[in-house]
C-alpha cells in the first residue's frame, strides 16, 4: 500500500487542497452517485465550506479521501437541508459537530484502507475538538461501513427517501450519531485526549 497521511485544514489555509476536495466531491456525489448537488466546472462546493474543518487523506500530494466537519453552533447541512429528519430538532451546541461529504477516490486500489483511515479520523477529530457527539446525514450503506470499521454509532432517524440518484434509484438518508467517549475511541484504537498527549 502506498503511504497515506491525514491532513486537517481550513478553506483559507490550503486553497489547492480544497480545490482537490471539490473535484473529488464532484466525481463521487455528482458523477458516481448521481446526487442532485450543484456543481460548476467539475467542482462541487457550497457555502458551508468556508467555516468547515476539512479532513483529507493524501497519497503523496494528491487528495484521495475526504470529509468535512461543522460545529453545530453555525448553520450546517442537516439543520438547513434535512430538518425533517430530526423533526425540526437539530442540535445547536459547541459540543456537537456534523460530519458530511465523506468521499473516497473512485476505483482507488486502497479505497477500503482510505475509508478506514477516514472513519478512524472522525473519532480522533471529535476527541481533539472536545466534542461530546458527532452527527451525520448519510446513506445506509455508509452507516454499515462505519460500523464495520469499529466506530460505535447509533441511528437517530431514518431511513427516509430524500431524492433520486444514478439509475433513477431512490436515495435513502439516515441520521447517525457517535458519542465521543473512551469506549468509542478504543473501538478504533485511540486513547482519550489526556492519555494521547
PyMOL CGO cylinders between C-alpha atoms (Angstrom):
from pymol import cmd
from pymol.cgo import CYLINDER

trace = [
    CYLINDER, 0.00, 0.00, 0.00, 1.19, 3.49, -0.85, 0.3, 1, 1, 1, 1, 1, 1,
    CYLINDER, 1.19, 3.49, -0.85, 1.99, 5.73, 2.10, 0.3, 1, 1, 1, 1, 1, 1,
    CYLINDER, 1.99, 5.73, 2.10, -1.13, 7.65, 3.14, 0.3, 1, 1, 1, 1, 1, 1,
    CYLINDER, -1.13, 7.65, 3.14, -1.39, 10.53, 5.57, 0.3, 1, 1, 1, 1, 1, 1,
    CYLINDER, -1.39, 10.53, 5.57, -4.19, 12.54, 7.17, 0.3, 1, 1, 1, 1, 1, 1,
    CYLINDER, -4.19, 12.54, 7.17, -4.39, 16.34, 6.96, 0.3, 1, 1, 1, 1, 1, 1,
    CYLINDER, -4.39, 16.34, 6.96, -6.79, 18.83, 8.55, 0.3, 1, 1, 1, 1, 1, 1,
    CYLINDER, -6.79, 18.83, 8.55, -7.22, 22.31, 7.12, 0.3, 1, 1, 1, 1, 1, 1,
    CYLINDER, -7.22, 22.31, 7.12, -9.49, 25.32, 6.85, 0.3, 1, 1, 1, 1, 1, 1,
    CYLINDER, -9.49, 25.32, 6.85, -10.53, 26.76, 3.47, 0.3, 1, 1, 1, 1, 1, 1,
    CYLINDER, -10.53, 26.76, 3.47, -8.27, 29.81, 3.83, 0.3, 1, 1, 1, 1, 1, 1,
    CYLINDER, -8.27, 29.81, 3.83, -5.23, 27.71, 4.76, 0.3, 1, 1, 1, 1, 1, 1,
    CYLINDER, -5.23, 27.71, 4.76, -5.00, 25.46, 1.72, 0.3, 1, 1, 1, 1, 1, 1,
    CYLINDER, -5.00, 25.46, 1.72, -6.93, 26.53, -1.40, 0.3, 1, 1, 1, 1, 1, 1,
    CYLINDER, -6.93, 26.53, -1.40, -5.20, 23.88, -3.55, 0.3, 1, 1, 1, 1, 1, 1,
    CYLINDER, -5.20, 23.88, -3.55, -6.27, 21.04, -1.25, 0.3, 1, 1, 1, 1, 1, 1,
    CYLINDER, -6.27, 21.04, -1.25, -9.78, 22.47, -1.10, 0.3, 1, 1, 1, 1, 1, 1,
    CYLINDER, -9.78, 22.47, -1.10, -9.93, 22.54, -4.92, 0.3, 1, 1, 1, 1, 1, 1,
    CYLINDER, -9.93, 22.54, -4.92, -8.87, 18.88, -4.96, 0.3, 1, 1, 1, 1, 1, 1,
    CYLINDER, -8.87, 18.88, -4.96, -11.62, 18.13, -2.43, 0.3, 1, 1, 1, 1, 1, 1,
    CYLINDER, -11.62, 18.13, -2.43, -14.19, 19.87, -4.63, 0.3, 1, 1, 1, 1, 1, 1,
    CYLINDER, -14.19, 19.87, -4.63, -13.07, 17.80, -7.65, 0.3, 1, 1, 1, 1, 1, 1,
    CYLINDER, -13.07, 17.80, -7.65, -13.28, 14.58, -5.62, 0.3, 1, 1, 1, 1, 1, 1,
    CYLINDER, -13.28, 14.58, -5.62, -16.72, 15.51, -4.31, 0.3, 1, 1, 1, 1, 1, 1,
    CYLINDER, -16.72, 15.51, -4.31, -17.94, 16.16, -7.86, 0.3, 1, 1, 1, 1, 1, 1,
    CYLINDER, -17.94, 16.16, -7.86, -16.69, 12.74, -9.03, 0.3, 1, 1, 1, 1, 1, 1,
    CYLINDER, -16.69, 12.74, -9.03, -18.20, 10.88, -6.09, 0.3, 1, 1, 1, 1, 1, 1,
    CYLINDER, -18.20, 10.88, -6.09, -21.50, 12.67, -5.47, 0.3, 1, 1, 1, 1, 1, 1,
    CYLINDER, -21.50, 12.67, -5.47, -22.43, 14.06, -8.88, 0.3, 1, 1, 1, 1, 1, 1,
    CYLINDER, -22.43, 14.06, -8.88, -20.88, 11.58, -11.33, 0.3, 1, 1, 1, 1, 1, 1,
    CYLINDER, -20.88, 11.58, -11.33, -20.88, 8.27, -9.42, 0.3, 1, 1, 1, 1, 1, 1,
    CYLINDER, -20.88, 8.27, -9.42, -23.88, 8.58, -7.09, 0.3, 1, 1, 1, 1, 1, 1,
    CYLINDER, -23.88, 8.58, -7.09, -25.90, 10.91, -9.32, 0.3, 1, 1, 1, 1, 1, 1,
    CYLINDER, -25.90, 10.91, -9.32, -26.93, 13.17, -6.47, 0.3, 1, 1, 1, 1, 1, 1,
    CYLINDER, -26.93, 13.17, -6.47, -28.56, 16.46, -7.38, 0.3, 1, 1, 1, 1, 1, 1,
    CYLINDER, -28.56, 16.46, -7.38, -25.85, 18.66, -5.88, 0.3, 1, 1, 1, 1, 1, 1,
    CYLINDER, -25.85, 18.66, -5.88, -24.77, 21.92, -7.53, 0.3, 1, 1, 1, 1, 1, 1,
    CYLINDER, -24.77, 21.92, -7.53, -21.51, 21.60, -9.45, 0.3, 1, 1, 1, 1, 1, 1,
    CYLINDER, -21.51, 21.60, -9.45, -19.63, 24.14, -11.56, 0.3, 1, 1, 1, 1, 1, 1,
    CYLINDER, -19.63, 24.14, -11.56, -16.67, 23.28, -13.81, 0.3, 1, 1, 1, 1, 1, 1,
    CYLINDER, -16.67, 23.28, -13.81, -16.49, 19.76, -12.30, 0.3, 1, 1, 1, 1, 1, 1,
    CYLINDER, -16.49, 19.76, -12.30, -16.27, 21.21, -8.77, 0.3, 1, 1, 1, 1, 1, 1,
    CYLINDER, -16.27, 21.21, -8.77, -18.87, 20.50, -6.07, 0.3, 1, 1, 1, 1, 1, 1,
    CYLINDER, -18.87, 20.50, -6.07, -18.86, 23.12, -3.35, 0.3, 1, 1, 1, 1, 1, 1,
    CYLINDER, -18.86, 23.12, -3.35, -21.26, 25.04, -1.13, 0.3, 1, 1, 1, 1, 1, 1,
    CYLINDER, -21.26, 25.04, -1.13, -21.36, 27.87, 1.39, 0.3, 1, 1, 1, 1, 1, 1,
    CYLINDER, -21.36, 27.87, 1.39, -20.65, 25.51, 4.30, 0.3, 1, 1, 1, 1, 1, 1,
    CYLINDER, -20.65, 25.51, 4.30, -17.06, 25.05, 3.10, 0.3, 1, 1, 1, 1, 1, 1,
    CYLINDER, -17.06, 25.05, 3.10, -15.96, 28.47, 4.35, 0.3, 1, 1, 1, 1, 1, 1,
    CYLINDER, -15.96, 28.47, 4.35, -16.48, 27.68, 8.03, 0.3, 1, 1, 1, 1, 1, 1,
    CYLINDER, -16.48, 27.68, 8.03, -15.80, 23.92, 7.94, 0.3, 1, 1, 1, 1, 1, 1,
    CYLINDER, -15.80, 23.92, 7.94, -12.78, 22.00, 9.11, 0.3, 1, 1, 1, 1, 1, 1,
    CYLINDER, -12.78, 22.00, 9.11, -11.72, 19.88, 6.13, 0.3, 1, 1, 1, 1, 1, 1,
    CYLINDER, -11.72, 19.88, 6.13, -10.06, 16.49, 6.58, 0.3, 1, 1, 1, 1, 1, 1,
    CYLINDER, -10.06, 16.49, 6.58, -8.27, 14.63, 3.80, 0.3, 1, 1, 1, 1, 1, 1,
    CYLINDER, -8.27, 14.63, 3.80, -6.20, 11.57, 3.12, 0.3, 1, 1, 1, 1, 1, 1,
    CYLINDER, -6.20, 11.57, 3.12, -3.17, 12.40, 0.98, 0.3, 1, 1, 1, 1, 1, 1,
    CYLINDER, -3.17, 12.40, 0.98, -1.27, 9.99, -1.21, 0.3, 1, 1, 1, 1, 1, 1,
    CYLINDER, -1.27, 9.99, -1.21, 1.90, 11.97, -1.77, 0.3, 1, 1, 1, 1, 1, 1,
    CYLINDER, 1.90, 11.97, -1.77, 0.31, 15.35, -2.64, 0.3, 1, 1, 1, 1, 1, 1,
    CYLINDER, 0.31, 15.35, -2.64, -2.94, 14.01, -4.12, 0.3, 1, 1, 1, 1, 1, 1,
    CYLINDER, -2.94, 14.01, -4.12, -6.16, 14.02, -2.11, 0.3, 1, 1, 1, 1, 1, 1,
    CYLINDER, -6.16, 14.02, -2.11, -7.71, 10.52, -2.28, 0.3, 1, 1, 1, 1, 1, 1,
    CYLINDER, -7.71, 10.52, -2.28, -10.17, 10.69, 0.63, 0.3, 1, 1, 1, 1, 1, 1,
    CYLINDER, -10.17, 10.69, 0.63, -12.10, 13.44, 2.35, 0.3, 1, 1, 1, 1, 1, 1,
    CYLINDER, -12.10, 13.44, 2.35, -14.78, 14.65, 4.75, 0.3, 1, 1, 1, 1, 1, 1,
    CYLINDER, -14.78, 14.65, 4.75, -15.59, 17.95, 6.43, 0.3, 1, 1, 1, 1, 1, 1,
    CYLINDER, -15.59, 17.95, 6.43, -16.97, 18.97, 9.79, 0.3, 1, 1, 1, 1, 1, 1,
    CYLINDER, -16.97, 18.97, 9.79, -19.09, 21.86, 11.00, 0.3, 1, 1, 1, 1, 1, 1,
    CYLINDER, -19.09, 21.86, 11.00, -19.74, 22.86, 14.60, 0.3, 1, 1, 1, 1, 1, 1,
    CYLINDER, -19.74, 22.86, 14.60, -23.50, 22.95, 15.08, 0.3, 1, 1, 1, 1, 1, 1,
    CYLINDER, -23.50, 22.95, 15.08, -23.45, 26.43, 16.62, 0.3, 1, 1, 1, 1, 1, 1,
    CYLINDER, -23.45, 26.43, 16.62, -23.00, 27.58, 12.99, 0.3, 1, 1, 1, 1, 1, 1,
    CYLINDER, -23.00, 27.58, 12.99, -25.54, 26.77, 10.23, 0.3, 1, 1, 1, 1, 1, 1,
    CYLINDER, -25.54, 26.77, 10.23, -24.96, 23.22, 8.99, 0.3, 1, 1, 1, 1, 1, 1,
    CYLINDER, -24.96, 23.22, 8.99, -26.23, 20.73, 6.40, 0.3, 1, 1, 1, 1, 1, 1,
    CYLINDER, -26.23, 20.73, 6.40, -28.63, 18.64, 8.50, 0.3, 1, 1, 1, 1, 1, 1,
    CYLINDER, -28.63, 18.64, 8.50, -30.17, 21.70, 10.12, 0.3, 1, 1, 1, 1, 1, 1,
    CYLINDER, -30.17, 21.70, 10.12, -30.79, 23.65, 6.89, 0.3, 1, 1, 1, 1, 1, 1,
    CYLINDER, -30.79, 23.65, 6.89, -31.38, 20.95, 4.24, 0.3, 1, 1, 1, 1, 1, 1,
    CYLINDER, -31.38, 20.95, 4.24, -32.76, 17.94, 6.14, 0.3, 1, 1, 1, 1, 1, 1,
    CYLINDER, -32.76, 17.94, 6.14, -34.59, 19.40, 9.18, 0.3, 1, 1, 1, 1, 1, 1,
    CYLINDER, -34.59, 19.40, 9.18, -37.46, 16.93, 8.72, 0.3, 1, 1, 1, 1, 1, 1,
    CYLINDER, -37.46, 16.93, 8.72, -35.14, 14.03, 9.56, 0.3, 1, 1, 1, 1, 1, 1,
    CYLINDER, -35.14, 14.03, 9.56, -34.96, 15.11, 13.21, 0.3, 1, 1, 1, 1, 1, 1,
    CYLINDER, -34.96, 15.11, 13.21, -38.44, 16.57, 13.41, 0.3, 1, 1, 1, 1, 1, 1,
    CYLINDER, -38.44, 16.57, 13.41, -37.07, 20.12, 13.35, 0.3, 1, 1, 1, 1, 1, 1,
    CYLINDER, -37.07, 20.12, 13.35, -34.97, 19.46, 16.47, 0.3, 1, 1, 1, 1, 1, 1,
    CYLINDER, -34.97, 19.46, 16.47, -31.46, 19.70, 15.02, 0.3, 1, 1, 1, 1, 1, 1,
    CYLINDER, -31.46, 19.70, 15.02, -28.87, 20.22, 17.78, 0.3, 1, 1, 1, 1, 1, 1,
    CYLINDER, -28.87, 20.22, 17.78, -27.18, 23.59, 18.34, 0.3, 1, 1, 1, 1, 1, 1,
    CYLINDER, -27.18, 23.59, 18.34, -24.18, 23.13, 20.62, 0.3, 1, 1, 1, 1, 1, 1,
    CYLINDER, -24.18, 23.13, 20.62, -20.45, 23.76, 20.70, 0.3, 1, 1, 1, 1, 1, 1,
    CYLINDER, -20.45, 23.76, 20.70, -20.04, 20.13, 21.78, 0.3, 1, 1, 1, 1, 1, 1,
    CYLINDER, -20.04, 20.13, 21.78, -21.88, 18.66, 18.76, 0.3, 1, 1, 1, 1, 1, 1,
    CYLINDER, -21.88, 18.66, 18.76, -20.23, 18.60, 15.32, 0.3, 1, 1, 1, 1, 1, 1,
    CYLINDER, -20.23, 18.60, 15.32, -21.61, 17.44, 11.98, 0.3, 1, 1, 1, 1, 1, 1,
    CYLINDER, -21.61, 17.44, 11.98, -19.60, 15.26, 9.58, 0.3, 1, 1, 1, 1, 1, 1,
    CYLINDER, -19.60, 15.26, 9.58, -20.51, 15.50, 5.88, 0.3, 1, 1, 1, 1, 1, 1,
    CYLINDER, -20.51, 15.50, 5.88, -19.29, 14.88, 2.33, 0.3, 1, 1, 1, 1, 1, 1,
    CYLINDER, -19.29, 14.88, 2.33, -17.38, 11.66, 3.14, 0.3, 1, 1, 1, 1, 1, 1,
    CYLINDER, -17.38, 11.66, 3.14, -15.71, 10.64, -0.14, 0.3, 1, 1, 1, 1, 1, 1,
    CYLINDER, -15.71, 10.64, -0.14, -13.04, 8.22, -1.35, 0.3, 1, 1, 1, 1, 1, 1,
    CYLINDER, -13.04, 8.22, -1.35, -11.35, 8.35, -4.77, 0.3, 1, 1, 1, 1, 1, 1,
    CYLINDER, -11.35, 8.35, -4.77, -13.40, 6.04, -7.03, 0.3, 1, 1, 1, 1, 1, 1,
    CYLINDER, -13.40, 6.04, -7.03, -11.65, 2.81, -8.07, 0.3, 1, 1, 1, 1, 1, 1,
    CYLINDER, -11.65, 2.81, -8.07, -8.58, 3.52, -5.95, 0.3, 1, 1, 1, 1, 1, 1,
    CYLINDER, -8.58, 3.52, -5.95, -6.80, 0.21, -5.21, 0.3, 1, 1, 1, 1, 1, 1,
    CYLINDER, -6.80, 0.21, -5.21, -6.62, 1.08, -1.49, 0.3, 1, 1, 1, 1, 1, 1,
    CYLINDER, -6.62, 1.08, -1.49, -10.15, 2.54, -1.24, 0.3, 1, 1, 1, 1, 1, 1,
    CYLINDER, -10.15, 2.54, -1.24, -11.12, 0.39, 1.77, 0.3, 1, 1, 1, 1, 1, 1,
    CYLINDER, -11.12, 0.39, 1.77, -7.97, 1.37, 3.68, 0.3, 1, 1, 1, 1, 1, 1,
    CYLINDER, -7.97, 1.37, 3.68, -8.58, 5.04, 2.85, 0.3, 1, 1, 1, 1, 1, 1,
    CYLINDER, -8.58, 5.04, 2.85, -12.14, 4.72, 4.10, 0.3, 1, 1, 1, 1, 1, 1,
    CYLINDER, -12.14, 4.72, 4.10, -10.97, 3.10, 7.34, 0.3, 1, 1, 1, 1, 1, 1,
    CYLINDER, -10.97, 3.10, 7.34, -8.44, 5.89, 7.90, 0.3, 1, 1, 1, 1, 1, 1,
    CYLINDER, -8.44, 5.89, 7.90, -11.17, 8.49, 7.40, 0.3, 1, 1, 1, 1, 1, 1,
    CYLINDER, -11.17, 8.49, 7.40, -13.53, 6.74, 9.84, 0.3, 1, 1, 1, 1, 1, 1,
    CYLINDER, -13.53, 6.74, 9.84, -10.80, 6.49, 12.49, 0.3, 1, 1, 1, 1, 1, 1,
    CYLINDER, -10.80, 6.49, 12.49, -10.05, 10.18, 11.97, 0.3, 1, 1, 1, 1, 1, 1,
    CYLINDER, -10.05, 10.18, 11.97, -13.70, 11.01, 12.66, 0.3, 1, 1, 1, 1, 1, 1,
    CYLINDER, -13.70, 11.01, 12.66, -13.22, 9.75, 16.22, 0.3, 1, 1, 1, 1, 1, 1,
    CYLINDER, -13.22, 9.75, 16.22, -9.80, 11.41, 16.56, 0.3, 1, 1, 1, 1, 1, 1,
    CYLINDER, -9.80, 11.41, 16.56, -11.22, 14.72, 15.37, 0.3, 1, 1, 1, 1, 1, 1,
    CYLINDER, -11.22, 14.72, 15.37, -14.13, 14.50, 17.81, 0.3, 1, 1, 1, 1, 1, 1,
    CYLINDER, -14.13, 14.50, 17.81, -11.70, 13.86, 20.64, 0.3, 1, 1, 1, 1, 1, 1,
    CYLINDER, -11.70, 13.86, 20.64, -9.39, 16.69, 19.62, 0.3, 1, 1, 1, 1, 1, 1,
    CYLINDER, -9.39, 16.69, 19.62, -12.14, 19.34, 19.42, 0.3, 1, 1, 1, 1, 1, 1,
    CYLINDER, -12.14, 19.34, 19.42, -13.68, 18.18, 22.72, 0.3, 1, 1, 1, 1, 1, 1,
    CYLINDER, -13.68, 18.18, 22.72, -16.91, 17.12, 21.03, 0.3, 1, 1, 1, 1, 1, 1,
    CYLINDER, -16.91, 17.12, 21.03, -19.40, 15.13, 23.06, 0.3, 1, 1, 1, 1, 1, 1,
    CYLINDER, -19.40, 15.13, 23.06, -21.20, 13.90, 19.97, 0.3, 1, 1, 1, 1, 1, 1,
    CYLINDER, -21.20, 13.90, 19.97, -20.82, 13.79, 16.18, 0.3, 1, 1, 1, 1, 1, 1,
    CYLINDER, -20.82, 13.79, 16.18, -23.77, 13.55, 13.80, 0.3, 1, 1, 1, 1, 1, 1,
    CYLINDER, -23.77, 13.55, 13.80, -24.12, 12.89, 10.08, 0.3, 1, 1, 1, 1, 1, 1,
    CYLINDER, -24.12, 12.89, 10.08, -26.75, 12.50, 7.38, 0.3, 1, 1, 1, 1, 1, 1,
    CYLINDER, -26.75, 12.50, 7.38, -25.76, 9.57, 5.21, 0.3, 1, 1, 1, 1, 1, 1,
    CYLINDER, -25.76, 9.57, 5.21, -26.93, 6.57, 3.23, 0.3, 1, 1, 1, 1, 1, 1,
    CYLINDER, -26.93, 6.57, 3.23, -27.46, 3.18, 4.96, 0.3, 1, 1, 1, 1, 1, 1,
    CYLINDER, -27.46, 3.18, 4.96, -24.51, 1.66, 3.03, 0.3, 1, 1, 1, 1, 1, 1,
    CYLINDER, -24.51, 1.66, 3.03, -22.14, 4.16, 4.64, 0.3, 1, 1, 1, 1, 1, 1,
    CYLINDER, -22.14, 4.16, 4.64, -23.74, 3.56, 8.03, 0.3, 1, 1, 1, 1, 1, 1,
    CYLINDER, -23.74, 3.56, 8.03, -22.87, -0.15, 7.67, 0.3, 1, 1, 1, 1, 1, 1,
    CYLINDER, -22.87, -0.15, 7.67, -19.30, 0.64, 6.60, 0.3, 1, 1, 1, 1, 1, 1,
    CYLINDER, -19.30, 0.64, 6.60, -18.73, 2.86, 9.65, 0.3, 1, 1, 1, 1, 1, 1,
    CYLINDER, -18.73, 2.86, 9.65, -19.92, 0.07, 11.93, 0.3, 1, 1, 1, 1, 1, 1,
    CYLINDER, -19.92, 0.07, 11.93, -17.62, -2.43, 10.16, 0.3, 1, 1, 1, 1, 1, 1,
    CYLINDER, -17.62, -2.43, 10.16, -14.70, -0.08, 10.90, 0.3, 1, 1, 1, 1, 1, 1,
    CYLINDER, -14.70, -0.08, 10.90, -15.44, -0.36, 14.63, 0.3, 1, 1, 1, 1, 1, 1,
    CYLINDER, -15.44, -0.36, 14.63, -16.88, 3.09, 15.24, 0.3, 1, 1, 1, 1, 1, 1,
    CYLINDER, -16.88, 3.09, 15.24, -19.77, 2.93, 17.74, 0.3, 1, 1, 1, 1, 1, 1,
    CYLINDER, -19.77, 2.93, 17.74, -22.71, 4.75, 16.19, 0.3, 1, 1, 1, 1, 1, 1,
    CYLINDER, -22.71, 4.75, 16.19, -26.47, 4.91, 16.72, 0.3, 1, 1, 1, 1, 1, 1,
    CYLINDER, -26.47, 4.91, 16.72, -29.20, 5.65, 14.20, 0.3, 1, 1, 1, 1, 1, 1,
    CYLINDER, -29.20, 5.65, 14.20, -31.06, 8.79, 15.24, 0.3, 1, 1, 1, 1, 1, 1,
    CYLINDER, -31.06, 8.79, 15.24, -33.52, 8.91, 12.32, 0.3, 1, 1, 1, 1, 1, 1,
    CYLINDER, -33.52, 8.91, 12.32, -34.48, 7.35, 9.02, 0.3, 1, 1, 1, 1, 1, 1,
    CYLINDER, -34.48, 7.35, 9.02, -34.28, 5.90, 6.55, 0.3, 1, 1, 1, 1, 1, 1,
    CYLINDER, -34.28, 5.90, 6.55, -36.19, 8.50, 4.55, 0.3, 1, 1, 1, 1, 1, 1,
    CYLINDER, -36.19, 8.50, 4.55, -36.19, 8.96, 0.77, 0.3, 1, 1, 1, 1, 1, 1,
    CYLINDER, -36.19, 8.96, 0.77, -34.55, 12.34, 0.07, 0.3, 1, 1, 1, 1, 1, 1,
    CYLINDER, -34.55, 12.34, 0.07, -34.11, 12.24, -3.70, 0.3, 1, 1, 1, 1, 1, 1,
    CYLINDER, -34.11, 12.24, -3.70, -33.05, 10.19, -6.68, 0.3, 1, 1, 1, 1, 1, 1,
    CYLINDER, -33.05, 10.19, -6.68, -29.56, 9.12, -7.72, 0.3, 1, 1, 1, 1, 1, 1,
    CYLINDER, -29.56, 9.12, -7.72, -27.78, 7.26, -10.51, 0.3, 1, 1, 1, 1, 1, 1,
    CYLINDER, -27.78, 7.26, -10.51, -30.04, 4.94, -12.49, 0.3, 1, 1, 1, 1, 1, 1,
    CYLINDER, -30.04, 4.94, -12.49, -33.05, 6.78, -11.08, 0.3, 1, 1, 1, 1, 1, 1,
    CYLINDER, -33.05, 6.78, -11.08, -32.70, 4.86, -7.80, 0.3, 1, 1, 1, 1, 1, 1,
    CYLINDER, -32.70, 4.86, -7.80, -34.14, 6.29, -4.61, 0.3, 1, 1, 1, 1, 1, 1,
    CYLINDER, -34.14, 6.29, -4.61, -31.61, 7.94, -2.28, 0.3, 1, 1, 1, 1, 1, 1,
    CYLINDER, -31.61, 7.94, -2.28, -32.31, 6.97, 1.32, 0.3, 1, 1, 1, 1, 1, 1,
    CYLINDER, -32.31, 6.97, 1.32, -30.94, 9.05, 4.19, 0.3, 1, 1, 1, 1, 1, 1,
    CYLINDER, -30.94, 9.05, 4.19, -30.37, 8.18, 7.82, 0.3, 1, 1, 1, 1, 1, 1,
    CYLINDER, -30.37, 8.18, 7.82, -29.05, 10.32, 10.64, 0.3, 1, 1, 1, 1, 1, 1,
    CYLINDER, -29.05, 10.32, 10.64, -26.30, 8.66, 12.63, 0.3, 1, 1, 1, 1, 1, 1,
    CYLINDER, -26.30, 8.66, 12.63, -24.70, 9.86, 15.84, 0.3, 1, 1, 1, 1, 1, 1,
    CYLINDER, -24.70, 9.86, 15.84, -21.50, 8.95, 17.64, 0.3, 1, 1, 1, 1, 1, 1,
    CYLINDER, -21.50, 8.95, 17.64, -20.77, 9.76, 21.28, 0.3, 1, 1, 1, 1, 1, 1,
    CYLINDER, -20.77, 9.76, 21.28, -17.11, 10.63, 21.82, 0.3, 1, 1, 1, 1, 1, 1,
    CYLINDER, -17.11, 10.63, 21.82, -16.06, 8.72, 24.91, 0.3, 1, 1, 1, 1, 1, 1,
    CYLINDER, -16.06, 8.72, 24.91, -13.29, 6.27, 25.92, 0.3, 1, 1, 1, 1, 1, 1,
    CYLINDER, -13.29, 6.27, 25.92, -15.28, 3.25, 24.66, 0.3, 1, 1, 1, 1, 1, 1,
    CYLINDER, -15.28, 3.25, 24.66, -15.87, 4.82, 21.24, 0.3, 1, 1, 1, 1, 1, 1,
    CYLINDER, -15.87, 4.82, 21.24, -12.22, 5.81, 20.94, 0.3, 1, 1, 1, 1, 1, 1,
    CYLINDER, -12.22, 5.81, 20.94, -11.00, 2.37, 21.99, 0.3, 1, 1, 1, 1, 1, 1,
    CYLINDER, -11.00, 2.37, 21.99, -13.19, 0.79, 19.30, 0.3, 1, 1, 1, 1, 1, 1,
    CYLINDER, -13.19, 0.79, 19.30, -10.99, 2.39, 16.63, 0.3, 1, 1, 1, 1, 1, 1,
    CYLINDER, -10.99, 2.39, 16.63, -7.70, 2.06, 18.53, 0.3, 1, 1, 1, 1, 1, 1,
    CYLINDER, -7.70, 2.06, 18.53, -7.48, 5.55, 20.02, 0.3, 1, 1, 1, 1, 1, 1,
    CYLINDER, -7.48, 5.55, 20.02, -6.76, 6.83, 23.53, 0.3, 1, 1, 1, 1, 1, 1,
    CYLINDER, -6.76, 6.83, 23.53, -8.67, 9.58, 25.32, 0.3, 1, 1, 1, 1, 1, 1,
    CYLINDER, -8.67, 9.58, 25.32, -7.25, 13.08, 24.82, 0.3, 1, 1, 1, 1, 1, 1,
    CYLINDER, -7.25, 13.08, 24.82, -5.37, 13.32, 28.13, 0.3, 1, 1, 1, 1, 1, 1,
    CYLINDER, -5.37, 13.32, 28.13, -3.67, 9.94, 27.52, 0.3, 1, 1, 1, 1, 1, 1,
    CYLINDER, -3.67, 9.94, 27.52, -2.92, 10.63, 23.84, 0.3, 1, 1, 1, 1, 1, 1,
    CYLINDER, -2.92, 10.63, 23.84, -0.99, 13.85, 24.58, 0.3, 1, 1, 1, 1, 1, 1,
]
cmd.load_cgo(trace, "trace")
